[in-house]
């Protein structure tokens, strides 16, 4: 018998080490590496590194003590594994929706047992719990000197949290903190904001592999069994975790007899409350300079929570789930709890009902001292209503009679204008509001697809903000992150934090450009971490070919972005020999990519023709997304007179910059600015030294480009070759006029041609500028206003089209893999 027990114990220890401890050590090592060696991303400044030098030793010491206790548990208390977790009750809901109030209310029921703060932070193991409980008993015998000292220390340390989330060592707390030893606690994104594996926890049901789900839920079950072993297996476990809002499917599979109570709150109130709640952590870990990115990801996480809760839970039996709202808890806590108990068939007791009465009086008397506004976090009510329309329709259905609940109307609001927008897979998308427009967002049906599960990797060889291809995909990835599980841009740029190049060599014939070759090991590692469903290539260079191989290797869908007519540029830049070699290589690379691509994406009609000539069979024309900063920053009105003309882009021969310099010479009363970098830079700088009204700004980062556009009255793009002309669209989105040549692909988009000025074939750029300057100011202002609306509408449509395309590609890839799978 002793040998059998020893064999089982050693087996459990080995299993714990192999399946839990060693993967956790590897992940913590990666987290530490990101703190000190990550390039770019949300980290690391010098202050951040200093803070982490203090935090990490304490953090790892505590985790080491937890693991020591876990190993001792297998030796001293092996019977804990026999504890059955029967009919647990899970409280979930978006953060700041009343989960804490409900949790601490139900914890007064003597039939429940729940984890306390002191257990989760310092005593996760049975061994540690026993030690703490024995020490507490001895402390009570001698008059509680240690207890009083801890109470004073707790009050001093936690005083600042009372207005946000009351903290006490004895208070019931979120038991997802028990997952910290295996780095599966989502709260760790505050000290480790660069870790994508932590962010994937916020989309647990759709973003994690089945193996990772099993590993995490197995460890979580062990933690629950340890708690029940200490506090009695005849009690029902009560758990509260807002982060489990994305775990509901996995929780039901692991605990089939569980009950789930979901708290709900208006996202227009819950979101600013959440962003304010994490502010102390953001300041502590010095992530403040990047809080805009952090806030955007948090809002995307909240959107996913609402979507999963309101589509997954209603599919379960009515006695296995219940919804409550924070307003109901405040106004009628006793009645809300009683209705919830009745719906879930939970037994009650007279003692609990007496405690519930006292709690209800306290809840009614509670008045929050904190008032948060969306404006303080750069958000607005219309955007929230568009992105969280599923909540408002659900709430409308709860508060209206059945006949009204099936109608297509949103609850009454004070907004004057309402626009019905197309939806993506049953729920609407709107990145930013357009003149107080509301998106009518229906609840997804059970058979409608869910894009939140997709993981996408974009491979590009363009440096940050150096050309239109980079800005296109950088902006696209930023917007997709709010909808997909993972969206990552991989390029040869340290500014990304995802540097993947092996080496670079100057481009023959143009020393200002380089050809970048991907680093096989780094790229393989990143793609293995991302595990993309879809790979997007944005270049015919080595990075693009690597993307083709990656898609084939990973069994992922392939989308080829075809945005520049590089073969024509080869004839312009290089002599006949070098140009011929480069042109043949580009054609061959494009043909290879189109051969294996599920779709090719272009941004003009001319590029459709060229793509089909190179072998593309499925081509889709999708517009250009705009950067969030360009959409968020308030637009300044156009000046009454045309005073300032701006060119922004690459300083290269195909841009026809001689016409800009000649226009500056012919129009001395107008200020001209040229921003960008390229082979013509020295020549433009020399000319700017000769003309008082011509200014060479050189290359400027994207943030300064916004200011340059706002300071200008007219953006000119006199290019001889221009597949689209992104900067013209950005100028229009800032309420500025745009003047382009007939060769710009942006003119081929319906609606845009009516609000963009075009250089006529028989006029010089200077004459075209003079023609616009002579127009009545009302005409110029009206054109700018129309252009602003059209540019932002094109942006919204572009993101919607990309979401639809990505899901279509995923469906076709999955169908192909199922057909190829062997049958038994």
MARZA-673854 format. One record per residue (C-alpha): residue number from 1; residue in one letter; chain; x, y, z. Coordinates in steps of 0.001 Angstrom, whole numbers. Each point is the difference from the previous one (the first is absolute). Layout:
pos code unit X Y Z
NUM a A X Y Z
...
***
This chain:
pos code unit X Y Z
1 x A 0 0 0
2 x A 2833 2385 895
3 x A 1719 -756 -3304
4 x A -3202 708 -1900
5 x A -486 3338 1776
6 x A 3627 900 -653
7 x A -377 -900 -3657
8 x A -3137 2107 -362
9 x A 1587 2917 1830
10 x A 3134 -58 -2118
11 x A -2169 -239 -3121
12 x A -2022 3018 1040
13 x A 3169 1950 749
14 x A 1496 -846 -3395
15 x A -3261 882 -1703
16 x A -143 3324 1850
17 x A 3592 779 -970
18 x A -403 -1011 -3647
19 x A -3427 1453 -765
20 x A -85 3070 2230
21 x A 3239 1084 1636
22 x A 2427 -310 -2933
23 x A -2285 1819 -2506
24 x A -519 2693 2631
25 x A 3751 418 487
26 x A 479 308 -3761
27 x A -2736 2614 -257
28 x A 1354 1995 2945
29 x A 3420 -70 -1649
30 x A -1521 1470 -3159
31 x A -1768 2657 2039
32 x A 3277 951 1666
33 x A 1721 153 -3374
34 x A -2682 2337 -1317
35 x A 554 2307 2956
36 x A 3706 465 -622
37 x A 558 -878 -3642
38 x A -3240 792 -1869
39 x A 353 2410 -2886
40 x A -2827 2501 -304
41 x A -3498 -1101 1020
42 x A -1674 1340 3138
43 x A 3083 -373 2146
44 x A 2863 690 1064
45 x A 1127 3441 1065
46 x A 2701 481 2580
47 x A -2549 678 2733
48 x A -1903 -3158 -946
49 x A 3188 -2067 236
50 x A 829 1463 3425
51 x A -3489 -768 1309
52 x A 218 -3540 -1326
53 x A 3407 -516 1624
54 x A -1792 515 3327
55 x A -3201 -1845 -931
56 x A 1386 -3135 -1631
57 x A 2070 -1371 2942
58 x A -2962 334 2363
59 x A -2380 -1430 -2595
60 x A 2167 -3020 -777
61 x A 654 -623 3697
62 x A -3731 -215 688
63 x A -550 -2307 -2997
64 x A 2879 -2213 1130
65 x A -1599 -350 3435
66 x A -3286 -927 -1666
67 x A 1700 -2732 -2027
68 x A 1828 -1313 3045
69 x A -3347 -256 1741
70 x A -1553 -1753 -3017
71 x A 2723 -2638 36
72 x A -401 -526 3748
73 x A -3764 -386 -500
74 x A 606 -3015 -2221
75 x A 2063 -1588 2793
76 x A -1939 1060 3105
77 x A -3592 294 -1246
78 x A -352 -2189 -3117
79 x A -3682 -712 798
80 x A -991 3521 -1020
81 x A -259 -1252 -3589
82 x A -3031 -2052 1047
83 x A -1993 3142 796
84 x A -2910 466 -2415
85 x A -900 3503 -1147
86 x A -3797 -401 -23
87 x A -2345 2569 -1514
88 x A 2298 3006 344
89 x A -1411 3490 -532
90 x A 2021 2337 -2213
91 x A -641 3741 -4
92 x A 1191 1554 -3253
93 x A -582 3233 -1861
94 x A 1938 2879 -1502
95 x A 2273 1717 2543
96 x A -1642 2717 2109
97 x A -3487 -1461 -496
98 x A -848 -892 3611
99 x A 1700 -3383 245
100 x A 1753 930 3265
101 x A -3243 1147 1647
102 x A -1798 -3193 -970
103 x A 2957 -2197 955
104 x A 389 1448 3466
105 x A -3769 -170 504
106 x A -270 -3682 -921
107 x A 3132 -767 2043
108 x A -2145 748 3099
109 x A -1930 -3185 -767
110 x A 1416 -2692 2280
111 x A -632 -2639 -2663
112 x A 2708 1570 -2198
113 x A 3759 44 394
114 x A 2155 2420 -1968
115 x A 3640 982 -119
116 x A 1262 2972 2010
117 x A 2687 2490 -873
118 x A 2574 -1394 2442
119 x A -317 -3478 -1526
120 x A 354 1213 -3569
121 x A 3025 2168 694
122 x A 1955 -2011 2548
123 x A -1485 -3469 626
124 x A -1199 -1758 -3127
125 x A 1289 -3371 1166
126 x A -1584 -2098 2728
127 x A 3308 11 1847
128 x A 144 3795 69
129 x A -3649 241 1041
130 x A 558 -2369 2900
131 x A 3037 1979 1150
132 x A -1896 3306 -171
133 x A -3049 -1402 1791
134 x A 2156 -1448 2802
135 x A 1881 3308 320
136 x A -3309 1897 159
137 x A -1270 -2313 2755
138 x A 3154 556 2051
139 x A -282 3751 -596
140 x A -3543 -14 1390
141 x A 1192 -1803 3114
142 x A 2552 2729 803
143 x A -2353 2919 -676
144 x A 288 487 -3799
145 x A 3085 2279 -122
146 x A 904 -1295 -3453
147 x A -3600 383 -1211
148 x A -181 3626 1126
149 x A 3358 770 -1626
150 x A -1154 -1546 -3270
151 x A -3254 1952 170
152 x A 1863 3294 400
153 x A 2380 -895 -2826
154 x A -2932 -1000 -2222
155 x A -1830 3269 627
156 x A 3101 2019 -741
157 x A 858 -1938 -3176
158 x A -3504 -341 -1434
159 x A -1483 3379 926
160 x A 267 1294 -3561
161 x A -2047 -2900 -1431
162 x A -3150 502 2092
163 x A -1695 2277 -2538
164 x A 734 -2406 -2857
165 x A -14 -3517 1438
166 x A -4 -613 3721
167 x A 2961 -2201 939
168 x A 299 -2032 3186
169 x A 1957 -3130 817
170 x A -3154 -1652 1347
171 x A -2329 1145 -2790
172 x A -1219 -2381 -2728
173 x A 2047 615 -3129
174 x A 314 -1071 -3630
175 x A 1519 -3442 -59
176 x A 1590 460 -3428
177 x A 2901 1295 2093
178 x A 577 -3684 776
179 x A 1153 -387 -3613
180 x A 2959 2343 500
181 x A 2501 -2830 658
182 x A -567 -1287 -3550
183 x A -87 3527 -1492
184 x A -3683 -377 -959
185 x A -1351 2926 2006
186 x A -1106 2749 -2383
187 x A 850 2671 2575
188 x A 3665 -546 -897
189 x A -462 2050 -3190
190 x A 496 3119 2126
191 x A 3639 -798 953
192 x A 580 -1985 -3232
193 x A -1900 1940 -2713
194 x A 2021 -1503 -2877
195 x A -963 -3615 659
196 x A -2438 -1170 -2686
197 x A -599 -3295 1817
198 x A -1474 1997 2903
199 x A -2173 2056 -2332
200 x A -1301 -3211 -1573
201 x A -1447 -933 3399
202 x A -2587 2752 -541
203 x A -1279 -2076 -2952
204 x A 451 -3343 1744
205 x A -2789 -1935 -1732
206 x A 1108 919 -3525
207 x A 3689 976 149
208 x A 1614 -2829 1974
209 x A 775 -3464 -1258
210 x A -1850 -2933 1545
211 x A 3248 -1126 1606
212 x A 522 3346 1744
213 x A -3628 64 1137
214 x A 331 -3448 1539
215 x A 3246 923 1724
216 x A -1405 3183 1555
217 x A -3349 -1495 1011
218 x A 1740 -3058 1458
219 x A 2093 2241 2239
220 x A -3045 2088 918
221 x A -1898 -3158 981
222 x A 2885 -1047 2243
223 x A -130 3417 1706
224 x A -3726 -406 651
225 x A 557 -3498 1376
226 x A 2681 1303 2364
227 x A -2398 2657 1295
228 x A -2812 -2506 511
229 x A 2387 -2402 1746
230 x A 735 2643 2644
231 x A -3491 1472 422
232 x A -2207 -3055 -474
233 x A -1179 -1807 -3076
234 x A -3670 135 1022
235 x A -182 3715 -851
236 x A -637 1421 -3439
237 x A 2794 1970 -1585
238 x A -656 3658 -902
239 x A 2313 1701 -2496
240 x A 49 3521 -1415
241 x A 2135 940 -2980
242 x A -726 2672 -2612
243 x A 2796 -1509 -2093
244 x A -2017 -3219 -190
245 x A -2449 1820 -2273
246 x A 2010 -1482 -2870
247 x A 200 -3413 1698
248 x A -3690 -886 224
249 x A 103 -2762 -2628
250 x A 3085 -1608 1532
251 x A -1429 281 3529
252 x A -3213 -1749 -1024
253 x A 2011 -2777 -1649
254 x A 2195 -460 3111
255 x A -2822 387 2557
256 x A -3171 -1203 -1788
257 x A -2196 555 3067
258 x A 1205 3554 674
259 x A -2223 3070 304
260 x A 1080 3286 -1588
261 x A -1232 3402 1151
262 x A 836 2817 -2391
263 x A 83 3625 1153
264 x A -673 2693 -2590
265 x A 525 3747 -112
266 x A -247 2687 -2648
267 x A 3389 -99 -1805
268 x A -45 3802 -256
269 x A 420 -28 3803
270 x A 1923 -3244 491
271 x A 2782 809 -2467
272 x A 1165 3334 1492
273 x A -311 -1567 3443
274 x A 2295 -2859 -1091
275 x A 2542 2317 -1609
276 x A 98 2073 3157
277 x A 361 -3130 2145
278 x A 3148 -1123 -1821
279 x A 1514 3485 63
280 x A 1833 -574 3293
281 x A 1610 -3133 -1447
282 x A 882 1849 -3205
283 x A 1743 2699 2023
284 x A 1700 -2469 2327
285 x A 1518 -2001 -2842
286 x A 754 3086 -2089
287 x A -2066 -1041 -3012
288 x A -1555 3492 -44
289 x A 1569 1181 -3297
290 x A -1754 -2927 -1722
291 x A -3338 208 1803
292 x A -1799 808 -3264
293 x A 960 -3397 -1445
294 x A -826 -1712 3291
295 x A -3389 1717 154
296 x A -822 -1009 -3574
297 x A 748 -3642 758
298 x A -2080 155 3177
299 x A -2971 1372 -1933
300 x A 417 -2798 -2542
301 x A 81 -2502 2853
302 x A -3223 1440 1454
303 x A -1674 -231 -3397
304 x A 922 -3675 -180
305 x A -1305 -611 3532
306 x A -3416 1489 -756
307 x A -208 -1915 -3263
308 x A 901 -3377 1522
309 x A -2239 378 3045
310 x A -3063 1117 -1930
311 x A 344 -2668 -2674
312 x A 1330 -3004 1959
313 x A -1952 36 3268
314 x A -3515 249 -1507
315 x A 657 -3311 -1781
316 x A 196 -1870 3337
317 x A -2895 -1207 2141
318 x A -1847 2783 1785
319 x A 706 -1590 3392
320 x A 3744 14 -692
321 x A 493 3707 -629
322 x A -1420 3322 1156
323 x A 554 3630 -921
324 x A -72 2856 2508
325 x A 796 3681 -448
326 x A 1858 2306 2333
327 x A -3032 2294 187
328 x A -2120 -2909 1209
329 x A 2590 -888 2642
330 x A 75 3556 1327
331 x A -3747 575 -74
332 x A -1273 -3409 1138
333 x A 2828 -2242 1117
334 x A -2226 -2282 2043
335 x A -2546 -503 -2764
336 x A 2666 -469 -2680
337 x A 1827 -2655 2018
338 x A -3284 -1760 826
339 x A -1001 -131 -3680
340 x A 3458 -1261 -950
341 x A -114 -2743 2646
342 x A -3433 -1055 -1217
343 x A 1053 -69 -3651
344 x A 3156 -2017 706
345 x A -1775 -2215 2577
346 x A 2432 892 2753
347 x A -1092 -750 3577
348 x A -129 2845 2502
349 x A -153 281 3780
350 x A -1570 2299 2573
351 x A 3426 1057 1284
352 x A 1105 1046 -3472
353 x A -3234 1905 -607
354 x A 621 2021 3153
355 x A 3534 832 -1141
356 x A -1361 814 -3444
357 x A -2359 2586 1492
358 x A 2908 1882 1577
359 x A 1986 -197 -3230
360 x A -2968 1366 -1980
361 x A -253 3067 2260
362 x A 3727 665 -466
363 x A -296 -376 -3784
364 x A -2893 2460 -190
365 x A 1900 2523 2103
366 x A 3172 -335 -2055
367 x A 901 2956 -2188
368 x A 3172 -155 -2030
369 x A 2286 2984 478
370 x A 1617 -608 -3395
371 x A -1487 1362 -3202
372 x A 1713 -891 -3262
373 x A -598 1375 -3467
374 x A 720 -1508 -3388
375 x A 1527 3285 -1151
376 x A 2815 -253 2528
377 x A 1166 -3187 -1749
378 x A -439 1211 -3573
379 x A -3268 -1890 -522
380 x A -3531 1114 -817
381 x A -3488 -1393 481
382 x A -668 -558 -3685
383 x A 3081 -2165 -439
384 x A -946 -2069 3047
385 x A -3537 -446 -1276
386 x A 1302 -1117 -3389
387 x A 2500 -2506 1371
388 x A -2181 -1287 2863
389 x A -3347 8 -1763
390 x A -567 -3614 1051
391 x A -294 1119 3637
392 x A -2468 2779 -752
393 x A -2212 -2326 -2001
394 x A 116 -2571 2775
395 x A -835 2640 2582
396 x A -2839 1276 -2167
397 x A -1358 -3546 -247
398 x A 124 -320 3810
399 x A -1860 3217 705
400 x A -2650 -25 -2779
401 x A -3048 -2220 -550
402 x A 609 -3066 -2183
403 x A -1609 1595 -3036
404 x A 2325 2989 254
405 x A 3043 -2076 890
406 x A -10 -1553 -3453
407 x A 9 3356 -1745
408 x A 3041 1480 -1658
409 x A -17 3174 2062
410 x A 2664 967 2481
411 x A -1024 1535 3333
412 x A -985 3622 -154
413 x A 2974 2325 51
414 x A 663 3686 -252
415 x A 1808 -355 -3322
416 x A -1702 1731 -2859
417 x A 1458 -1925 -2902
418 x A -22 -3694 -600
419 x A 1615 -1817 -2898
420 x A -528 -3685 -757
421 x A 3419 -1414 -793
422 x A 888 -3380 -1482
423 x A 1047 -2566 2545
424 x A 2819 -2516 14
425 x A -1105 -3555 829
426 x A -3092 1221 1803
427 x A 1602 2712 2085
428 x A 1029 3451 -1086
429 x A 3405 1618 -274
430 x A 800 3652 351
431 x A 3471 1179 852
432 x A -985 3606 638
433 x A -3296 1876 -231
434 x A -1012 1956 -3089
435 x A -2120 2969 1046
436 x A -1810 -1696 2879
437 x A -981 -3006 -2094
438 x A -1204 -3075 1850
439 x A 686 -3514 -1205
440 x A -3009 -2302 178
441 x A 1607 -3085 1429
442 x A -2134 -3164 87
443 x A 680 -2909 2291
444 x A 1962 -2739 -1818
445 x A -1884 -3201 -679
446 x A 1416 -3304 1129
447 x A 951 -949 -3551
448 x A 1862 3228 -774
449 x A 3810 -37 -53
450 x A 2186 1653 2608
451 x A 3112 1861 -1197
452 x A 1355 368 3524
453 x A 1642 -3431 -257
454 x A 2279 864 -2922
455 x A 3757 503 258
456 x A 1648 1955 -2822
457 x A 3666 719 -776
458 x A 1024 2681 -2527
459 x A 3466 -222 -1589
460 x A 1459 3161 -1509
461 x A 3502 1230 -817
462 x A -881 3698 315
463 x A 1485 2049 2819
464 x A -2268 1834 2393
465 x A -1868 2922 -1631
466 x A 2383 23 -2978
467 x A -2573 -661 -2699
468 x A -3680 -580 -638
469 x A 237 -3783 267
470 x A 1297 160 3568
471 x A -2559 2577 1124
472 x A -2790 -1994 -1673
473 x A 719 -3217 1877
474 x A 1072 1664 3228
475 x A -3337 1813 153
476 x A -1888 -3121 -1058
477 x A 1592 -2133 2722
478 x A -782 2663 2608
479 x A -3700 -130 -920
480 x A -169 -3788 -348
481 x A 1341 -487 3518
482 x A -3353 1113 1381
483 x A -1754 -2814 -1872
484 x A 2406 -2927 -369
485 x A 1712 -2174 2565
486 x A 3439 992 -1327
487 x A 1118 2415 -2708
488 x A 3766 507 -324
489 x A 2197 1879 -2478
490 x A 3406 -1613 -617
491 x A 2524 2161 -1822
492 x A 3727 917 99
493 x A -461 2852 2447
494 x A 1109 136 3633
495 x A -2755 2550 670
496 x A -2535 -2835 -188
497 x A 1333 -2163 2758
498 x A -217 -2838 -2563
499 x A 3311 373 -1801
500 x A 436 -2983 -2312
501 x A 2614 931 -2640
502 x A 3192 -2003 -576
503 x A 1983 2486 -2073
504 x A -554 2772 -2522
505 x A 1711 1082 -3202
506 x A -342 3245 -1986
507 x A -2414 -190 -2893
508 x A 1871 24 -3343
509 x A -373 3410 -1602
510 x A -1457 1709 3095
511 x A 2317 182 3010
512 x A -2714 1619 2161
513 x A -2007 -3243 68
514 x A 886 -3449 1284
515 x A -1062 -3552 -618
516 x A -654 -1752 3318
517 x A 333 -3744 497
518 x A -1928 -1584 2871
519 x A 1790 -1784 2815
520 x A -1235 -3618 -300
521 x A 258 -889 3688
522 x A -1578 3219 1307
523 x A -2772 -90 -2559
524 x A -692 -3673 675
525 x A -165 668 3733
526 x A -2373 2948 -342
527 x A -2285 -1847 -2393
528 x A -50 -3014 2276
529 x A -1042 2255 2899
530 x A -2677 1733 -2050
531 x A -1223 -3208 -1685
532 x A -1871 2063 -2628
533 x A -3160 -1105 -1737
534 x A 868 2437 -2802
535 x A 3280 1458 -1276
536 x A -53 3279 -1928
537 x A 3002 870 -2168
538 x A 517 3625 -964
539 x A 3138 -214 -2145
540 x A 1466 -1954 -2928
541 x A 3357 -18 1824
542 x A 1478 -2809 2117
543 x A -2418 765 2832
544 x A -2905 -653 -2356
545 x A 1410 -3313 -1194
546 x A 657 -951 3621
547 x A -3666 714 672
548 x A -1015 -2428 -2754
549 x A 2186 -2724 1528
550 x A -1351 778 3485
551 x A -3609 -254 -1165
552 x A 679 -3319 -1733
553 x A 1934 -1315 2991
554 x A -2595 1064 2585
555 x A -2987 -985 -2137
556 x A -1216 3595 163
557 x A -1910 2069 -2507
558 x A 2026 2388 -2162
559 x A -1020 3511 -1037
560 x A 2334 1991 -2243
561 x A -35 3784 205
562 x A 797 1489 -3408
563 x A 222 3764 399
564 x A 2902 1255 -2150
565 x A 851 -444 -3688
566 x A 3659 -772 705
567 x A 737 -1234 -3498
568 x A -656 3478 -1399
569 x A 2243 1482 2685
570 x A 2766 -2414 -1014
571 x A 38 1521 -3494
572 x A 84 3506 1492
573 x A 2792 -550 2555
574 x A 2445 -2350 -1668
575 x A 1756 -484 -3329
576 x A -1217 -2572 -2469
577 x A 2136 -2864 1335
578 x A -589 428 3737
579 x A -3548 1166 -587
580 x A -734 -3080 -2079
581 x A 1368 -2334 2681
582 x A -1967 1716 2765
583 x A -3162 113 -2098
584 x A 208 -3731 -741
585 x A 603 -808 3657
586 x A -2982 2120 1081
587 x A -2259 -1631 -2573
588 x A 1132 -3482 1011
589 x A -452 716 3728
590 x A -3475 1413 -546
591 x A -975 -3006 -2145
592 x A 1192 -2402 2701
593 x A -1959 1822 2685
594 x A -3161 211 -2132
595 x A 363 -3708 -808
596 x A -476 -980 3657
597 x A -2165 2924 1172
598 x A -3647 -377 915
599 x A -556 3675 -790
600 x A 1935 2994 -1269
601 x A -860 3447 1344
602 x A 508 3157 -2054
603 x A -1027 3614 486
604 x A -728 1203 -3550
605 x A -1526 -1236 -3250
606 x A 3325 123 -1850
607 x A 1550 -2345 2543
608 x A -2831 -2499 -543
609 x A 933 -239 -3680
610 x A 3698 -332 793
611 x A -604 -2655 2684
612 x A -2083 -2122 -2352
613 x A 2665 300 -2674
614 x A 2448 -1519 2511
615 x A -2257 -2944 775
616 x A -2243 1129 2867
617 x A -3403 -1674 -268
618 x A -1826 1498 2990
619 x A 599 3726 306
620 x A -1819 2364 2338
621 x A 286 3779 27
622 x A -3 1274 3582
623 x A 414 3586 1111
624 x A 2607 1429 2340
625 x A -390 90 3812
626 x A 937 3153 1845
627 x A 2083 325 3174
628 x A -1945 411 3220
629 x A 1797 3224 864
630 x A -1198 1574 -3251
631 x A -3558 -1003 877
632 x A 97 940 3682
633 x A 1643 3423 -133
634 x A -2527 2840 -506
635 x A 67 1526 -3485
636 x A 944 3667 -313
637 x A -1929 2165 -2504
638 x A 1466 829 -3386
639 x A 1461 3485 -405
640 x A -1925 2521 -2088
641 x A 2951 462 -2375
642 x A 2364 -2608 -1407
643 x A 3338 795 1659
644 x A 1849 -3308 430
645 x A 576 -2918 -2405
646 x A 1472 -3294 1226
647 x A 1536 -3001 -1733
648 x A 622 -3061 2199
649 x A 1435 -3249 -1269
650 x A 3064 -1599 -1482
651 x A 2476 2361 -1674
652 x A 509 -2015 -3170
653 x A -191 594 -3772
654 x A -3484 -1490 -524
655 x A -1484 2601 2388
656 x A 622 2847 -2503
657 x A 1424 2308 2667
658 x A 1472 2359 -2616
659 x A -3525 1299 -533
660 x A -318 780 3720
661 x A 3250 1979 11
662 x A -1033 1837 -3182
663 x A -3386 827 1536
664 x A 1766 1446 3049
665 x A 2054 2237 -2285
666 x A -3064 1183 -1938
667 x A -2217 589 3091
668 x A 2181 1941 2464
669 x A -2982 1038 2167
670 x A -769 -3622 915
671 x A 2143 -2012 2405
672 x A 1059 -3448 -1250
673 x A 1227 -2837 2238
674 x A 1472 -3313 -1151
675 x A 137 -2815 2571
676 x A 1614 -3362 -600
677 x A 3218 -1828 -759
678 x A 1491 -1484 -3138
679 x A 2658 382 -2711
680 x A -1184 3528 -929
681 x A 429 1303 3544
682 x A 3298 1867 -561
683 x A -1298 1637 -3153
684 x A -3179 1203 1717
685 x A 1991 1311 2967
686 x A 2226 1975 -2374
687 x A -3008 1488 -1776
688 x A -1667 866 3329
689 x A 3104 2006 915
690 x A -591 2150 -3107
691 x A -3755 645 483
692 x A -1367 1761 3060
693 x A -3441 -1630 -305
694 x A 1259 -3588 -434
695 x A 765 -2053 3116
696 x A 1613 -3420 65
697 x A -1263 -1787 3123
698 x A 1809 -3301 -603
699 x A -1489 -3208 1302
700 x A -2502 586 2798
701 x A -1696 -2613 2235
702 x A -3714 -685 -326
703 x A -913 2119 3010
704 x A 1655 3060 -1551
705 x A -1653 -729 -3342
706 x A -3371 555 1641
707 x A 1121 3441 1178
708 x A 1465 772 -3443
709 x A -3290 -912 -1686
710 x A -2002 2093 2447
711 x A 2280 2962 -672
712 x A -417 -313 -3772
713 x A -2888 1104 -2196
714 x A 710 -2250 -2971
715 x A 1740 -3363 -424
716 x A 1547 -555 -3435
717 x A 923 -3340 -1546
718 x A 1205 540 -3591
719 x A 1346 -3552 -401
720 x A 607 -1682 -3336
721 x A -508 -3426 1650
722 x A -2251 -282 3060
723 x A -2006 -3177 662
724 x A -2254 1769 2498
725 x A 1283 3069 1868
726 x A -591 -639 3697
727 x A 1212 3412 1109
728 x A -2753 1649 -2072
729 x A -2600 -2059 1882
730 x A 1623 961 3312
731 x A -145 3668 -989
732 x A -3693 -324 -789
733 x A -604 -1704 3357
734 x A 1503 3108 1630
735 x A -2363 2283 -1891
736 x A 2627 1164 -2521
737 x A -153 362 -3771
738 x A 1874 -2446 -2218
739 x A 1362 620 -3510
740 x A 1261 -3101 -1829
741 x A 1144 -1010 -3456
742 x A -2159 -2165 -2305
743 x A 2383 -2909 707
744 x A -1082 -364 3645
745 x A -2156 -3051 700
746 x A -2016 1840 2639
747 x A -1954 1650 -2845
748 x A -1381 -3421 -976
749 x A -2028 -297 3201
750 x A -3698 951 -375
751 x A -843 3081 2029
752 x A 3580 1136 529
753 x A 399 1425 -3495
754 x A -2653 2631 781
755 x A 1909 1436 2965
756 x A 3579 -176 -1320
757 x A 1447 2613 -2312
758 x A 1805 -1386 -3038
759 x A 2921 1453 -1954
760 x A -1191 297 -3574
761 x A 2064 -1496 -2780
762 x A 588 3430 -1566
763 x A 948 1967 3126
764 x A 3012 334 2246
765 x A -228 -686 3727
766 x A 401 3728 675
767 x A -3006 776 -2222
768 x A -2097 -2638 1774
769 x A 902 1448 3410
770 x A -832 3492 -1199
771 x A -3337 -1270 -1351
772 x A -925 -1417 3400
773 x A 1169 3121 1831
774 x A -2376 2114 -2119
775 x A -3059 -2065 921
776 x A -2454 1525 2496
777 x A 874 -930 3559
778 x A -3460 -1529 443
779 x A 655 -2377 -2905
780 x A 3357 -1065 1437
781 x A -1476 -484 3482
782 x A -2879 -2067 -1381
783 x A 2379 -2188 -2015
784 x A 2161 -568 3087
785 x A -3041 -962 2085
786 x A -1217 -2489 -2612
787 x A 3500 -1430 -278
788 x A 198 -470 3759
789 x A -3245 -1998 44
790 x A 961 -2081 -3009
791 x A 3475 -804 1341
792 x A -1313 -1206 3335
793 x A -2764 -2007 -1659
794 x A 2610 -1684 -2197
795 x A 1993 -838 3121
796 x A -2976 -1697 1696
797 x A -841 -1949 -3161
798 x A 3633 -1090 -362
799 x A 128 -1553 3471
800 x A -3369 -1685 -549
801 x A 1188 -1443 -3312
802 x A 3194 -1317 1593
803 x A -1964 -1702 2780
804 x A -2292 -1673 -2519
805 x A 2921 -1040 -2205
806 x A 2011 -1460 2876
807 x A -2897 -2125 1112
808 x A -697 -1189 -3535
809 x A 3642 -1006 -394
810 x A -97 -1800 3345
811 x A -3132 -1910 -1000
812 x A 1475 -1084 -3327
813 x A 3278 -1032 1667
814 x A -1820 -2040 2616
815 x A -2211 -1621 -2622
816 x A 3076 -934 -2052
817 x A 1718 -1509 3040
818 x A -3100 -2064 800
819 x A -120 -1327 -3571
820 x A 3685 -877 177
821 x A -298 -1762 3360
822 x A 110 -3810 -168
823 x A -3271 -1770 707
824 x A -319 -3054 2164
***
